[in-house]
Amino acid sequence: MLTTSGLDSASVSTGTRAFDEVAAAVRPAAAVLRRRLPELVLGLAVLVTVLAGLALAGSAIDDAAIDDDLATARAEVLDGSTFFRTLVRFTMDNGQTVVPENGVFHPRGVDPGQLVQVEYSASDPELVRVAGRSTVGGAAPLLVGVACTWVLLGPLALWLRRRR
């Protein structure tokens, strides 16, 4: 039977029933999520902090590996560099030309075609950084990001907890 709107009342009630069943299935999960939201917000802040710490530790380990077997060279910044990877090409003391697959560490402010002094590990030339730069220079922006995360998410988590 068709109604004046052109829809069969049986199909409308079936659609509504399906929606009600999905809502009934999701409602308990939503209630748990709502109760645990303060913990989830704090967990996100902790995750950002841990990831930032691991990034700093990894960078410090790479810098230490370069410092343990330090060699220097003049490198050309290559086209094809992206925000995530800055490619350089340099020649080692033994004459071998190297283009590190993962790019150069601490590349802020270098442009394609530019010549820069680099420091690399003679035993692993894939580890290369712009000369004179280290983890310390990149730590400040990372720490500011972590501080902003806590400034935003800390009070949010407290507010959500008080609302319970």
C-alpha positions in Angstrom: 0.0 0.0 0.0 1.4 3.4 -0.9 0.9 6.5 1.2 0.4 10.0 -0.2 4.1 10.6 0.0 4.8 7.6 -2.2 6.5 5.5 0.5 5.3 2.1 1.6 4.6 2.2 5.4 6.1 -1.2 5.9 9.5 -0.2 4.4 9.6 3.0 6.6 8.9 1.0 9.7 11.6 -1.6 8.7 14.1 1.2 8.2 13.2 2.8 11.6 13.4 -0.6 13.3 16.9 -1.2 11.8 18.0 2.2 13.0 16.6 1.5 16.5 18.4 -1.8 16.6 21.8 -0.2 15.7 21.2 2.6 18.2 20.4 0.0 20.9 23.6 -1.9 20.1 25.8 1.2 20.1 24.3 2.9 23.2 26.2 0.7 25.8 29.5 1.3 24.0 28.8 5.0 23.9 28.0 5.0 27.6 31.3 3.3 28.4 33.1 5.8 26.2 31.4 8.7 27.9 32.4 7.4 31.3 36.0 6.8 30.3 36.5 10.0 28.3 38.7 11.7 30.9 41.0 8.7 31.0 41.1 8.6 27.2 42.0 12.3 27.0 44.8 11.8 29.6 45.9 8.7 27.7 46.2 10.8 24.5 48.3 13.4 26.3 50.6 10.6 27.7 50.9 9.0 24.3 52.0 12.4 22.7 54.5 12.8 25.6 55.9 9.3 25.2 56.2 9.6 21.4 58.0 12.9 21.7 60.4 11.4 24.3 61.1 8.5 21.9 61.7 10.9 19.0 64.2 12.8 21.1 65.9 9.6 22.3 66.1 8.2 18.8 67.6 11.5 17.5 70.1 11.5 20.4 71.1 7.9 19.6 71.6 8.8 15.9 73.7 11.9 16.9 75.8 9.8 19.2 76.4 7.3 16.4 77.6 10.1 14.1 79.8 11.6 16.8 81.4 8.2 17.5 82.8 8.0 13.9 82.6 11.5 12.7 83.5 12.6 9.1 82.5 15.7 7.3 81.7 16.5 3.7 80.1 19.1 1.4 76.7 18.0 0.3 74.2 19.2 -2.3 70.5 19.4 -1.3 68.6 17.5 -4.0 65.3 18.2 -5.7 62.6 15.8 -4.6 62.9 16.6 -1.0 59.7 16.7 1.0 58.6 17.9 4.4 59.4 14.5 5.8 62.7 13.9 4.1 65.4 16.2 2.8 67.7 14.4 0.3 71.4 15.2 0.0 74.3 13.9 -2.1 77.8 13.9 -0.8 81.1 12.2 -1.5 82.9 10.3 1.2 86.7 10.5 1.8 87.1 7.2 -0.1 85.4 8.7 -3.2 82.1 6.9 -2.9 79.0 9.1 -3.6 76.2 8.7 -1.1 72.6 9.7 -1.2 71.1 8.6 2.2 67.8 6.9 1.7 66.2 8.5 4.7 67.7 12.0 4.0 69.6 14.3 6.3 68.9 14.9 10.0 68.1 18.4 11.2 67.5 19.9 7.7 65.6 23.0 8.8 66.3 26.0 6.4 68.0 24.1 3.6 66.7 24.4 0.0 67.2 22.3 -3.1 70.4 23.2 -5.0 72.1 24.6 -1.9 75.5 23.3 -0.8 75.7 22.5 2.9 78.4 21.1 5.2 77.3 17.7 6.6 78.6 15.4 9.3 78.1 11.7 8.9 79.2 8.4 10.4 82.1 7.0 8.4 81.0 3.5 9.3 77.4 4.1 8.3 77.1 7.0 5.9 73.3 6.7 5.9 73.5 8.6 9.2 74.1 12.2 8.2 73.1 15.5 9.7 73.7 19.2 8.7 76.9 20.2 10.4 76.6 22.1 13.7 73.1 20.9 14.4 72.0 18.3 16.9 69.1 17.0 18.9 69.3 19.9 21.2 68.2 22.3 18.5 65.1 20.2 17.7 64.2 19.6 21.3 62.6 23.1 21.9 59.8 22.8 19.3 59.0 19.3 20.5 58.9 20.3 24.1 56.7 23.3 23.3 54.3 20.8 21.5 54.2 18.5 24.5 53.6 21.5 26.8 50.7 22.7 24.6 49.3 19.2 24.6 49.2 19.2 28.4 47.9 22.8 28.6 45.0 21.9 26.4 44.2 18.3 27.4 45.0 18.4 31.1 42.3 20.9 31.9 39.9 19.2 29.5 40.4 15.9 31.3 39.8 17.5 34.7 36.6 19.3 33.4 35.4 16.0 32.0 36.1 14.2 35.2 34.2 16.8 37.3 31.2 16.5 34.9 30.7 12.8 35.7 
